[in-house]
Amino acid sequence: MKQGVFCNNRIKLLLSPGTSGYRVKRKGERKRRSVRGCIVGPDIKTLSLTLVKKGEKEIEGLTTDTKNRRLGPKRATGIRKLYGIEKTEGEKTILSSCALIKKHAIRRTFKSKKNVEASRNKAPKIQRLVTEARLRRKRIAKTDKIRKWKKSLEAVAEYKKVYDAWADKKRSDTKLRKASKVSAHDAKPAEKPAEVKKAAEVKKPVEAKKPAAEVKKTAPVVAEKAKAKK
């Protein structure tokens, strides 16, 4: 039953982000959903209601009878409020207030299963009670937190020292290396490489071919010279 929908049946409404009965999966998304109107009809079997105001007439079993609370307050602040126990600071007052709260916790009596004639008392375990042990645990946790914080600061400072020393050494090494390279470069002047002609590049003189008539004339002369030498 959706409030503001004045009908006693189901209708489909376009719901936007922020309305009841619709969970948005994307920003600005709207969807059409089926909702039931807030008017009571014959199809409803049960209604969950709360009494806001008492009328003129009494209702049997509801307004005529008064039932006591079965259990009292369990939380420390609830017991303080019920009995008017003031909250003050200091170790002695904390101890006294804890004792008062434990003393005023409402106990309930019931019969024992083993011994029917005997009766037993039962009190709740008081929650959120500020005791000395709890304060001590808080103090220890706080001191541990501060100790760890100081330890981390010291570790960071030590690491910074080591890193700075390493960085200085690295810088000096690089400077020395650069200086040595520059000095070596200055000591040896740049010499031009000798120009070497490759054998393939050297051109050989080309011999002119003799004509065929001259070759025939020179041939018998060479033969006569050879005979004369013999």
C-alpha positions as CSV (number, residue, x, y, z in Angstrom):
1,M,0.0,0.0,0.0
2,K,1.6,3.2,-1.2
3,Q,0.6,6.4,0.5
4,G,-0.7,9.2,-1.7
5,V,-2.3,6.7,-4.3
6,F,-6.0,7.1,-3.5
7,C,-7.5,3.9,-4.9
8,N,-8.1,0.4,-3.7
9,N,-6.5,-1.5,-6.6
10,R,-3.1,-1.8,-8.4
11,I,-2.0,0.8,-10.9
12,K,1.3,1.4,-12.8
13,L,3.2,4.6,-11.9
14,L,6.3,6.1,-13.4
15,L,8.6,6.2,-10.3
16,S,11.6,8.4,-10.1
17,P,14.7,8.3,-7.7
18,G,13.8,8.9,-4.1
19,T,10.3,7.4,-4.1
20,S,9.4,4.5,-1.8
21,G,9.1,1.1,-3.4
22,Y,11.7,1.7,-6.1
23,R,15.5,1.3,-5.9
24,V,17.5,3.2,-8.5
25,K,20.3,1.3,-10.3
26,R,21.5,4.2,-12.5
27,K,21.6,7.9,-11.9
28,G,18.4,9.7,-13.1
29,E,16.7,6.4,-14.0
30,R,12.9,6.2,-14.0
31,K,10.8,3.0,-14.3
32,R,7.1,2.2,-14.4
33,R,6.2,0.0,-11.5
34,S,2.9,-1.6,-10.3
35,V,1.8,-0.2,-6.9
36,R,-1.2,-0.8,-4.6
37,G,-3.3,2.2,-3.5
38,C,-3.7,3.2,0.1
39,I,-7.5,2.8,0.3
40,V,-8.6,-0.2,2.3
41,G,-10.6,-2.7,0.3
42,P,-12.1,-6.2,0.7
43,D,-9.0,-7.9,-0.8
44,I,-6.9,-7.0,2.3
45,K,-6.8,-9.7,5.0
46,T,-4.7,-8.0,7.7
47,L,-3.6,-4.5,8.7
48,S,-0.8,-3.5,11.0
49,L,-1.9,-0.4,13.0
50,T,-0.8,1.6,16.0
51,L,-3.1,3.4,18.4
52,V,-2.4,7.2,18.3
53,K,-5.3,8.5,20.4
54,K,-7.7,6.9,22.9
55,G,-11.4,7.5,22.2
56,E,-14.4,8.0,24.5
57,K,-15.3,4.4,24.9
58,E,-13.1,1.6,26.3
59,I,-12.1,-1.5,24.3
60,E,-12.3,-4.8,26.2
61,G,-8.9,-6.4,26.7
62,L,-7.0,-3.6,25.1
63,T,-7.6,-0.4,27.1
64,T,-9.1,-1.9,30.2
65,D,-6.2,-4.1,31.2
66,T,-2.7,-2.9,32.2
67,K,0.2,-5.3,31.7
68,N,3.5,-4.8,33.5
69,R,6.8,-4.9,31.5
70,R,8.3,-8.4,31.6
71,L,11.9,-7.1,31.2
72,G,13.5,-3.9,32.4
73,P,16.0,-1.7,30.5
74,K,19.2,-3.5,29.5
75,R,21.4,-0.5,28.4
76,A,23.3,1.5,31.0
77,T,21.8,4.8,29.8
78,G,18.3,3.4,30.1
79,I,18.9,2.3,33.7
80,R,20.4,5.8,34.5
81,K,17.3,7.5,33.1
82,L,14.9,5.2,34.9
83,Y,16.4,5.7,38.4
84,G,17.9,9.2,37.9
85,I,21.6,8.2,38.4
86,E,23.8,11.1,37.5
87,K,26.7,10.8,35.2
88,T,30.0,12.3,36.6
89,E,33.7,12.1,35.7
90,G,36.5,10.6,37.8
91,E,37.6,7.1,38.9
92,K,35.7,7.0,42.2
93,T,32.5,8.3,40.7
94,I,32.8,5.8,37.8
95,L,33.1,2.9,40.2
96,S,30.2,4.1,42.4
97,S,27.9,4.7,39.3
98,C,28.8,1.2,37.9
99,A,27.8,-0.4,41.2
100,L,24.6,1.6,41.3
101,I,23.6,0.6,37.8
102,K,24.3,-3.1,38.5
103,K,22.3,-2.8,41.7
104,H,19.3,-1.2,40.0
105,A,19.2,-3.6,37.1
106,I,15.6,-5.1,37.1
107,R,15.7,-8.8,38.0
108,R,13.0,-11.3,37.2
109,T,12.1,-14.3,39.4
110,F,11.1,-17.7,38.0
111,K,10.8,-21.3,39.3
112,S,13.6,-23.7,38.9
113,K,13.0,-26.8,36.7
114,K,15.1,-29.0,38.9
115,N,13.7,-27.8,42.3
116,V,10.0,-26.7,41.9
117,E,9.8,-25.2,45.4
118,A,12.9,-23.0,44.9
119,S,12.8,-19.7,42.9
120,R,15.6,-18.2,40.9
121,N,16.6,-14.6,40.0
122,K,17.9,-13.6,36.7
123,A,19.4,-10.1,35.7
124,P,20.3,-8.9,32.2
125,K,23.9,-8.3,31.1
126,I,24.2,-4.5,31.1
127,Q,25.3,-3.1,27.8
128,R,27.5,0.0,27.2
129,L,28.6,0.1,30.8
130,V,31.8,2.3,31.2
131,T,34.0,0.4,33.6
132,E,37.6,0.9,34.7
133,A,38.7,-2.1,32.5
134,R,37.1,-0.5,29.5
135,L,38.8,2.8,30.1
136,R,42.2,1.0,30.6
137,R,41.8,-0.8,27.3
138,K,41.0,2.5,25.5
139,R,44.2,4.1,27.1
140,I,46.3,1.1,26.0
141,A,44.9,1.3,22.4
142,K,45.6,5.1,22.3
143,T,49.2,4.7,23.5
144,D,49.8,1.9,21.0
145,K,48.5,4.0,18.2
146,I,50.8,7.0,19.2
147,R,53.8,4.6,19.5
148,K,53.2,3.1,16.0
149,W,52.8,6.6,14.6
150,K,56.1,7.8,16.1
151,K,57.9,4.6,15.0
152,S,56.7,5.1,11.4
153,L,58.0,8.8,11.5
154,E,61.4,7.6,12.7
155,A,61.5,4.9,10.0
156,V,60.6,7.5,7.3
157,A,63.4,9.9,8.6
158,E,66.0,7.1,8.6
159,Y,65.0,6.0,5.1
160,K,65.3,9.6,3.9
161,K,68.8,9.9,5.2
162,V,69.9,6.6,3.5
163,Y,68.2,7.7,0.2
164,D,69.8,11.2,0.3
165,A,73.3,9.6,0.8
166,W,72.7,7.2,-2.1
167,A,71.4,10.0,-4.3
168,D,74.4,12.2,-3.5
169,K,76.9,9.4,-4.3
170,K,75.1,8.7,-7.6
171,R,75.2,12.4,-8.6
172,S,78.9,12.7,-7.8
173,D,79.6,9.5,-9.8
174,T,77.8,10.8,-12.8
175,K,79.6,14.1,-12.6
176,L,83.0,12.4,-12.4
177,R,82.1,10.2,-15.4
178,K,81.1,13.2,-17.5
179,A,84.3,15.1,-16.5
180,S,86.5,12.2,-17.4
181,K,84.8,11.9,-20.8
182,V,85.3,15.6,-21.5
183,S,89.0,15.6,-20.5
184,A,89.7,12.6,-22.7
185,H,88.0,14.3,-25.6
186,D,90.1,17.5,-25.1
187,A,93.4,15.6,-24.9
188,K,93.1,13.9,-28.3
189,P,92.3,16.4,-31.1
190,A,90.2,15.1,-33.9
191,E,92.2,13.7,-36.8
192,K,90.8,13.5,-40.3
193,P,90.8,10.0,-41.6
194,A,93.2,9.3,-44.4
195,E,91.7,9.1,-47.8
196,V,92.4,5.6,-49.1
197,K,91.6,4.9,-52.7
198,K,90.2,1.6,-53.2
199,A,91.6,-0.7,-55.9
200,A,88.3,-1.0,-57.5
201,E,87.9,2.8,-57.8
202,V,91.4,3.3,-59.6
203,K,90.8,3.3,-63.3
204,K,93.4,1.3,-65.5
205,P,94.6,2.8,-68.8
206,V,92.8,1.3,-71.7
207,E,95.1,0.1,-74.6
208,A,94.0,1.0,-78.0
209,K,93.5,-1.8,-80.4
210,K,95.8,-2.0,-83.5
211,P,94.3,-2.4,-86.9
212,A,94.4,-5.8,-88.6
213,A,96.8,-4.6,-91.5
214,E,99.5,-3.5,-89.1
215,V,99.3,-6.8,-87.2
216,K,100.0,-8.7,-90.5
217,K,103.0,-6.5,-91.4
218,T,104.6,-6.8,-87.9
219,A,104.3,-10.6,-87.8
220,P,107.1,-11.4,-90.4
221,V,109.4,-8.8,-89.0
222,V,109.2,-10.4,-85.6
223,A,109.9,-13.8,-87.2
224,E,113.0,-12.5,-89.0
225,K,114.4,-11.0,-85.8
226,A,113.9,-14.3,-84.0
227,K,115.9,-16.1,-86.7
228,A,118.7,-13.6,-86.5
229,K,119.1,-14.1,-82.8
230,K,119.4,-17.8,-83.3
